[in-house]
Amino acid sequence: MAETPSDTPEQAGDPARVPDEDAGLRRIQAEREALAKRVEQPENRPVKRRRLRRVSAALLLVVAVLLFTLAVPGAWFRRTFADSDRYVGMVAPLAQDPAVQEYLSRTVTNQVFEALGVEERLNSALAERAPRLVFLAGPLADAVRGFVQEKVQAIFASDAFATYWEQANRYVHEQLIAALQGEGDVLVVSHGRVVLSLLPLVNQGLQAVSSVTSELLGRQIELPDLTGVEVPSEAVARIEQALGTDLPDQFGTVTVYDSEELAAVQDSVDLAGRLITLIVVLFFLAAAGALWASTRRRRTLVQLTTALAVVLVIERRFAIAAANRVVDAAKPENREAASAVVDQVLGTLLRFTGWLLVLAVGALLIALLSGSYPWAVRLRGWVRDVGGAVTGAVGRGEGVPAAAWIGGHRDALMLGGAAAFVLVLLVANLSIGWFLLVALLLSAYELLVYRLGATVT
């Protein structure tokens, strides 16, 4: 019987090779897992990064809008009231406002009559000389009051008052700013208050009616000459000495602020100045950060400019409502003067926010019109066609769809331009310069439409 050959190591299985195979399998498995991680990471990282950028852009956008909401009124206040030239430019026209002149003359006249006791003096004089005519004391006092107020108002309506008003406001404002910044002493102080003195003009009014004053007091009155550089309390004391009577503490002055709280106001002004600067800087940083972090910068720019425009419109409406409340809270006889002052101050805010609104809307339009939106692409193509039609207006504008459309609707377009011009005149309070500019633009528009329509008809 033949011998059976023994099994080969492969058939019998070599125990020494089993660990090597297991190690090889583990090594292959590890390499496959590492390869899978390397394959997955390039896909997951951009997704996470985009998500983080979107969230960051949204948060920075909200922060920028909130900062802008605070920055606008703060920047306007600092720009308007912290600069003497701008402040004087704002208040100077008030000297020529009839309502303000009437308020000042009426206030001064009332102070004079209260100090002199005109009606009581007339009553006493009539009681001594003609007791039956005592009832005329009131009407006579009113007649004298009207005469005095007329003379005083003539002073306030003069060019001298306009000049003095501007110079006095500049002087007081410069002193006020210096005091608030701790750079100087408050020089115009009366009874613990920083005041705007109108005493030289009031004194002129008293001189204009000196004959009436002398009759009322029963002696000749010689009023002092005031230049306006005197401390108000000293000037009032000199007038009191001449009249021989006591005058109200605030006679002939307008209070600017209470100097007893100067230290607290100085700290508040310094803190407010620092905060406004910080808020403006943070706004620009937040806006730039939102645009940088955004994965769709044009859309973020559209959102930012739209939000800023909405904030400006809302703040303008709130300012107008607040101004109306201030006027309504004034006494009926003072409302015209209050309205003049409020309108003057409000006008600076509306102009400031108006320019910001123009910038915001302009940036919004640029972002929209330069985008890849289908309507923006069509509009740009239409503008190119119109431009081609204009440059080729010497010819017939053939083959230009926009020119053909304008030619077919020429009359309607020209009528619409005229209607828009009339609407602007009704809604907007245009100065002469703006009126001429709008009229020039309308003329150019009408001429362009007529010319384009004529080339294709």
Secondary structure in CASP SS format (residue, H / E / C, confidence):
PFRMAT SS
TARGET T0000
AUTHOR 0000-0000-0000
METHOD secondary structure of the structure
MODEL  1
M C 1.00
A C 1.00
E C 1.00
T C 1.00
P C 1.00
S C 1.00
D C 1.00
T C 1.00
P H 1.00
E H 1.00
Q H 1.00
A H 1.00
G C 1.00
D C 1.00
P H 1.00
A H 1.00
R H 1.00
V H 1.00
P H 1.00
D H 1.00
E H 1.00
D H 1.00
A H 1.00
G H 1.00
L H 1.00
R H 1.00
R H 1.00
I H 1.00
Q H 1.00
A H 1.00
E H 1.00
R H 1.00
E H 1.00
A H 1.00
L H 1.00
A H 1.00
K H 1.00
R H 1.00
V H 1.00
E H 1.00
Q H 1.00
P H 1.00
E H 1.00
N H 1.00
R H 1.00
P H 1.00
V H 1.00
K H 1.00
R H 1.00
R H 1.00
R H 1.00
L H 1.00
R H 1.00
R H 1.00
V H 1.00
S H 1.00
A H 1.00
A H 1.00
L H 1.00
L H 1.00
L H 1.00
V H 1.00
V H 1.00
A H 1.00
V H 1.00
L H 1.00
L H 1.00
F H 1.00
T H 1.00
L H 1.00
A H 1.00
V H 1.00
P H 1.00
G H 1.00
A H 1.00
W H 1.00
F H 1.00
R H 1.00
R H 1.00
T H 1.00
F H 1.00
A C 1.00
D C 1.00
S H 1.00
D H 1.00
R H 1.00
Y H 1.00
V H 1.00
G H 1.00
M H 1.00
V H 1.00
A H 1.00
P H 1.00
L H 1.00
A H 1.00
Q H 1.00
D C 1.00
P H 1.00
A H 1.00
V H 1.00
Q H 1.00
E H 1.00
Y H 1.00
L H 1.00
S H 1.00
R H 1.00
T H 1.00
V H 1.00
T H 1.00
N H 1.00
Q H 1.00
V H 1.00
F H 1.00
E H 1.00
A H 1.00
L H 1.00
G C 1.00
V H 1.00
E H 1.00
E H 1.00
R H 1.00
L H 1.00
N H 1.00
S H 1.00
A H 1.00
L H 1.00
A H 1.00
E H 1.00
R H 1.00
A C 1.00
P H 1.00
R H 1.00
L H 1.00
V H 1.00
F H 1.00
L H 1.00
A H 1.00
G H 1.00
P H 1.00
L H 1.00
A H 1.00
D H 1.00
A H 1.00
V H 1.00
R H 1.00
G H 1.00
F H 1.00
V H 1.00
Q H 1.00
E H 1.00
K H 1.00
V H 1.00
Q H 1.00
A H 1.00
I H 1.00
F H 1.00
A C 1.00
S C 1.00
D H 1.00
A H 1.00
F H 1.00
A H 1.00
T H 1.00
Y H 1.00
W H 1.00
E H 1.00
Q H 1.00
A H 1.00
N H 1.00
R H 1.00
Y H 1.00
V H 1.00
H H 1.00
E H 1.00
Q H 1.00
L H 1.00
I H 1.00
A H 1.00
A H 1.00
L H 1.00
Q C 1.00
G C 1.00
E C 1.00
G C 1.00
D C 1.00
V C 1.00
L C 1.00
V C 1.00
V E 1.00
S E 1.00
H C 1.00
G C 1.00
R E 1.00
V E 1.00
V E 1.00
L E 1.00
S E 1.00
L C 1.00
L H 1.00
P H 1.00
L H 1.00
V H 1.00
N H 1.00
Q H 1.00
G H 1.00
L H 1.00
Q H 1.00
A H 1.00
V C 1.00
S H 1.00
S H 1.00
V H 1.00
T H 1.00
S H 1.00
E H 1.00
L H 1.00
L H 1.00
G C 1.00
R C 1.00
Q C 1.00
I C 1.00
E C 1.00
L C 1.00
P C 1.00
D C 1.00
L C 1.00
T C 1.00
G C 1.00
V C 1.00
E C 1.00
V C 1.00
P H 1.00
S H 1.00
E H 1.00
A H 1.00
V H 1.00
A H 1.00
R H 1.00
I H 1.00
E H 1.00
Q H 1.00
A H 1.00
L H 1.00
G C 1.00
T C 1.00
D C 1.00
L C 1.00
P C 1.00
D C 1.00
Q C 1.00
F C 1.00
G C 1.00
T E 1.00
V E 1.00
T E 1.00
V E 1.00
Y E 1.00
D E 1.00
S H 1.00
E H 1.00
E H 1.00
L H 1.00
A H 1.00
A H 1.00
V H 1.00
Q H 1.00
D H 1.00
S H 1.00
V H 1.00
D H 1.00
L H 1.00
A H 1.00
G H 1.00
R H 1.00
L H 1.00
I H 1.00
T H 1.00
L H 1.00
I H 1.00
V H 1.00
V H 1.00
L H 1.00
F H 1.00
F H 1.00
L H 1.00
A H 1.00
A H 1.00
A H 1.00
G H 1.00
A H 1.00
L H 1.00
W H 1.00
A H 1.00
S C 1.00
T C 1.00
R C 1.00
R H 1.00
R H 1.00
R H 1.00
T H 1.00
L H 1.00
V H 1.00
Q H 1.00
L H 1.00
T H 1.00
T H 1.00
A H 1.00
L H 1.00
A H 1.00
V H 1.00
V H 1.00
L H 1.00
V H 1.00
I H 1.00
E H 1.00
R H 1.00
R H 1.00
F H 1.00
A H 1.00
I H 1.00
A H 1.00
A H 1.00
A H 1.00
N H 1.00
R H 1.00
V H 1.00
V H 1.00
D H 1.00
A H 1.00
A C 1.00
K C 1.00
P H 1.00
E H 1.00
N H 1.00
R H 1.00
E H 1.00
A H 1.00
A H 1.00
S H 1.00
A H 1.00
V H 1.00
V H 1.00
D H 1.00
Q H 1.00
V H 1.00
L H 1.00
G H 1.00
T H 1.00
L H 1.00
L H 1.00
R H 1.00
F H 1.00
T H 1.00
G H 1.00
W H 1.00
L H 1.00
L H 1.00
V H 1.00
L H 1.00
A H 1.00
V H 1.00
G H 1.00
A H 1.00
L H 1.00
L H 1.00
I H 1.00
A H 1.00
L H 1.00
L H 1.00
S C 1.00
G C 1.00
S C 1.00
Y C 1.00
P H 1.00
W H 1.00
A H 1.00
V H 1.00
R H 1.00
L H 1.00
R H 1.00
G H 1.00
W H 1.00
V H 1.00
R H 1.00
D H 1.00
V H 1.00
G H 1.00
G H 1.00
A H 1.00
V H 1.00
T H 1.00
G C 1.00
A C 1.00
V C 1.00
G C 1.00
R C 1.00
G C 1.00
E C 1.00
G C 1.00
V C 1.00
P H 1.00
A H 1.00
A H 1.00
A H 1.00
W H 1.00
I H 1.00
G H 1.00
G H 1.00
H C 1.00
R H 1.00
D H 1.00
A H 1.00
L H 1.00
M H 1.00
L H 1.00
G H 1.00
G H 1.00
A H 1.00
A H 1.00
A H 1.00
F H 1.00
V H 1.00
L H 1.00
V H 1.00
L H 1.00
L H 1.00
V H 1.00
A C 1.00
N C 1.00
L C 1.00
S C 1.00
I H 1.00
G H 1.00
W H 1.00
F H 1.00
L H 1.00
L H 1.00
V H 1.00
A H 1.00
L H 1.00
L H 1.00
L H 1.00
S H 1.00
A H 1.00
Y H 1.00
E H 1.00
L H 1.00
L H 1.00
V H 1.00
Y H 1.00
R H 1.00
L H 1.00
G H 1.00
A H 1.00
T H 1.00
V H 1.00
T C 1.00
END
